[in-house]
Amino acid sequence: MRLTATKMIITDHSVPDPLVKGRMMTTPPLRLLDSELADIVGAVVDWKLKAACGGQLELFFAKKAERPQARARRETKAKRLCDACPVVAECRTTARANREYGYWAGESEEDRHLLGFRVTAPIGIRARVADDEKRQDRSA
């Protein structure tokens, strides 16, 4: 593969022949202009630049020792942004695939956990389990 200032040329263009097993066939080289390559790469990498939440991290990640009522208010504000976001699908896919913490694409860690996308220790679930264990210990 060669990269020049104006175009990228993929020179290894042998592909398996779909008609004859084990035979390779050649195809013409694929030529991409820099602008086309940028479009392809940009579509995959830069969806975050189009997100409505840019620069507002305080809405999407809890402060230390955040109270449940404050968390609910913060997540409500975050949900409003997510509902209007043009890249919510990409955001949701990223959060679920990478087991992200915080509020992503209208989903909290707890929401993703309940949908089967596990994070190491979801905050809401972890706190509720600890409370349930304390209650069980007291009643025993």
C-alpha positions as a LaTeX table, in Angstrom:
\begin{tabular}{lrrr}
\hline
Residue & $x$ (\AA) & $y$ (\AA) & $z$ (\AA) \\
\hline
Met1 & 0.00 & 0.00 & 0.00 \\
Arg2 & 1.35 & 3.44 & $-0.94$ \\
Leu3 & 0.15 & 6.74 & 0.49 \\
Thr4 & 0.78 & 9.86 & $-1.51$ \\
Ala5 & $-0.27$ & 13.44 & $-0.94$ \\
Thr6 & $-3.22$ & 13.17 & $-3.31$ \\
Lys7 & $-4.33$ & 9.55 & $-3.23$ \\
Met8 & $-3.98$ & 6.18 & $-1.60$ \\
Ile9 & $-3.49$ & 3.19 & $-3.87$ \\
Ile10 & $-4.07$ & $-0.29$ & $-2.53$ \\
Thr11 & $-1.70$ & $-2.37$ & $-4.63$ \\
Asp12 & $-2.29$ & $-5.82$ & $-3.11$ \\
His13 & $-5.45$ & $-6.63$ & $-5.01$ \\
Ser14 & $-5.55$ & $-10.43$ & $-5.18$ \\
Val15 & $-8.81$ & $-11.90$ & $-3.93$ \\
Pro16 & $-10.17$ & $-15.45$ & $-3.81$ \\
Asp17 & $-12.01$ & $-16.45$ & $-6.97$ \\
Pro18 & $-15.62$ & $-17.14$ & $-6.00$ \\
Leu19 & $-16.02$ & $-19.66$ & $-8.85$ \\
Val20 & $-12.86$ & $-21.77$ & $-8.47$ \\
Lys21 & $-11.85$ & $-22.90$ & $-4.99$ \\
Gly22 & $-8.20$ & $-22.22$ & $-4.18$ \\
Arg23 & $-7.63$ & $-19.90$ & $-7.16$ \\
Met24 & $-6.82$ & $-16.25$ & $-6.71$ \\
Met25 & $-7.94$ & $-13.56$ & $-9.09$ \\
Thr26 & $-6.72$ & $-10.00$ & $-9.46$ \\
Thr27 & $-8.82$ & $-6.87$ & $-9.45$ \\
Pro28 & $-7.91$ & $-3.36$ & $-10.56$ \\
Pro29 & $-6.20$ & $-1.31$ & $-7.85$ \\
Leu30 & $-8.54$ & 0.63 & $-5.59$ \\
Arg31 & $-7.83$ & 4.34 & $-5.74$ \\
Leu32 & $-9.08$ & 6.69 & $-3.08$ \\
Leu33 & $-8.60$ & 10.44 & $-3.03$ \\
Asp34 & $-7.61$ & 11.92 & 0.33 \\
Ser35 & $-11.08$ & 13.42 & 0.71 \\
Glu36 & $-12.72$ & 10.01 & 0.15 \\
Leu37 & $-10.36$ & 8.36 & 2.61 \\
Ala38 & $-11.06$ & 11.10 & 5.15 \\
Asp39 & $-14.80$ & 10.51 & 4.73 \\
Ile40 & $-14.41$ & 6.77 & 5.33 \\
Val41 & $-12.12$ & 7.14 & 8.35 \\
Gly42 & $-14.02$ & 10.13 & 9.69 \\
Ala43 & $-17.32$ & 8.27 & 9.65 \\
Val44 & $-15.83$ & 5.60 & 11.86 \\
Val45 & $-13.76$ & 7.70 & 14.25 \\
Asp46 & $-15.24$ & 11.16 & 14.60 \\
Trp47 & $-18.88$ & 10.58 & 15.51 \\
Lys48 & $-18.11$ & 12.09 & 18.93 \\
Leu49 & $-17.47$ & 15.47 & 17.29 \\
Lys50 & $-21.13$ & 15.55 & 16.23 \\
Ala51 & $-22.46$ & 14.66 & 19.70 \\
Ala52 & $-24.74$ & 17.13 & 21.46 \\
Cys53 & $-22.99$ & 16.54 & 24.80 \\
Gly54 & $-19.58$ & 17.95 & 23.84 \\
Gly55 & $-17.90$ & 19.70 & 26.78 \\
Gln56 & $-20.60$ & 18.87 & 29.32 \\
Leu57 & $-18.99$ & 16.01 & 31.22 \\
Glu58 & $-20.53$ & 17.05 & 34.54 \\
Leu59 & $-23.94$ & 15.87 & 33.28 \\
Phe60 & $-22.75$ & 12.44 & 32.26 \\
Phe61 & $-20.46$ & 11.36 & 35.10 \\
Ala62 & $-21.35$ & 11.36 & 38.79 \\
Lys63 & $-19.47$ & 13.42 & 41.33 \\
Lys64 & $-18.02$ & 11.61 & 44.32 \\
Ala65 & $-20.70$ & 10.87 & 46.94 \\
Glu66 & $-23.51$ & 12.11 & 44.70 \\
Arg67 & $-26.92$ & 11.76 & 46.37 \\
Pro68 & $-29.63$ & 9.76 & 44.57 \\
Gln69 & $-31.85$ & 12.83 & 44.11 \\
Ala70 & $-28.99$ & 14.82 & 42.58 \\
Arg71 & $-28.16$ & 11.86 & 40.34 \\
Ala72 & $-31.77$ & 11.68 & 39.12 \\
Arg73 & $-31.79$ & 15.42 & 38.31 \\
Arg74 & $-28.42$ & 15.21 & 36.53 \\
Glu75 & $-29.47$ & 12.19 & 34.47 \\
Thr76 & $-32.76$ & 13.86 & 33.51 \\
Lys77 & $-30.82$ & 16.80 & 32.06 \\
Ala78 & $-28.44$ & 14.41 & 30.30 \\
Lys79 & $-31.35$ & 12.45 & 28.84 \\
Arg80 & $-32.77$ & 15.63 & 27.29 \\
Leu81 & $-29.47$ & 16.16 & 25.46 \\
Cys82 & $-29.28$ & 12.51 & 24.40 \\
Asp83 & $-32.84$ & 12.52 & 23.06 \\
Ala84 & $-31.91$ & 15.31 & 20.63 \\
Cys85 & $-28.47$ & 13.95 & 19.73 \\
Pro86 & $-27.76$ & 13.02 & 16.09 \\
Val87 & $-25.28$ & 10.25 & 17.02 \\
Val88 & $-27.16$ & 8.48 & 19.81 \\
Ala89 & $-26.95$ & 5.08 & 18.05 \\
Glu90 & $-23.16$ & 5.24 & 17.74 \\
Cys91 & $-22.87$ & 6.42 & 21.34 \\
Arg92 & $-25.06$ & 3.57 & 22.64 \\
Thr93 & $-23.09$ & 0.98 & 20.66 \\
Thr94 & $-19.79$ & 2.32 & 22.02 \\
Ala95 & $-21.02$ & 2.39 & 25.63 \\
Arg96 & $-22.34$ & $-1.14$ & 25.48 \\
Ala97 & $-19.38$ & $-2.64$ & 23.61 \\
Asn98 & $-16.74$ & $-0.98$ & 25.82 \\
Arg99 & $-18.58$ & $-1.39$ & 29.14 \\
Glu100 & $-18.41$ & 2.33 & 29.78 \\
Tyr101 & $-19.19$ & 4.04 & 33.05 \\
Gly102 & $-21.40$ & 7.10 & 33.18 \\
Tyr103 & $-24.50$ & 8.14 & 31.30 \\
Trp104 & $-24.27$ & 7.38 & 27.57 \\
Ala105 & $-26.96$ & 7.61 & 24.89 \\
Gly106 & $-29.81$ & 7.94 & 27.35 \\
Glu107 & $-28.66$ & 4.94 & 29.40 \\
Ser108 & $-27.08$ & 4.83 & 32.84 \\
Glu109 & $-24.69$ & 2.09 & 33.92 \\
Glu110 & $-27.59$ & 0.49 & 35.75 \\
Asp111 & $-29.78$ & 0.55 & 32.62 \\
Arg112 & $-27.04$ & $-1.13$ & 30.58 \\
His113 & $-26.46$ & $-3.65$ & 33.36 \\
Leu114 & $-30.15$ & $-4.58$ & 33.43 \\
Leu115 & $-30.11$ & $-4.99$ & 29.64 \\
Gly116 & $-27.26$ & $-7.51$ & 29.94 \\
Phe117 & $-24.34$ & $-5.22$ & 29.13 \\
Arg118 & $-22.28$ & $-5.64$ & 32.27 \\
Val119 & $-19.85$ & $-3.14$ & 33.72 \\
Thr120 & $-17.46$ & $-4.16$ & 36.45 \\
Ala121 & $-19.40$ & $-2.50$ & 39.25 \\
Pro122 & $-22.44$ & $-0.45$ & 38.23 \\
Ile123 & $-22.96$ & 2.29 & 40.77 \\
Gly124 & $-26.74$ & 2.03 & 41.25 \\
Ile125 & $-26.81$ & $-1.77$ & 41.41 \\
Arg126 & $-23.73$ & $-1.91$ & 43.68 \\
Ala127 & $-25.28$ & 0.50 & 46.18 \\
Arg128 & $-28.63$ & $-1.27$ & 46.16 \\
Val129 & $-27.05$ & $-4.72$ & 46.64 \\
Ala130 & $-25.02$ & $-3.41$ & 49.58 \\
Asp131 & $-28.19$ & $-1.98$ & 51.17 \\
Asp132 & $-30.06$ & $-5.25$ & 50.65 \\
Glu133 & $-27.21$ & $-7.22$ & 52.24 \\
Lys134 & $-27.23$ & $-4.91$ & 55.29 \\
Arg135 & $-30.98$ & $-5.37$ & 55.70 \\
Gln136 & $-30.66$ & $-9.15$ & 55.45 \\
Asp137 & $-27.86$ & $-9.15$ & 58.05 \\
Arg138 & $-30.00$ & $-7.13$ & 60.46 \\
Ser139 & $-33.02$ & $-9.35$ & 60.05 \\
Ala140 & $-31.04$ & $-12.59$ & 60.51 \\
\hline
\end{tabular}
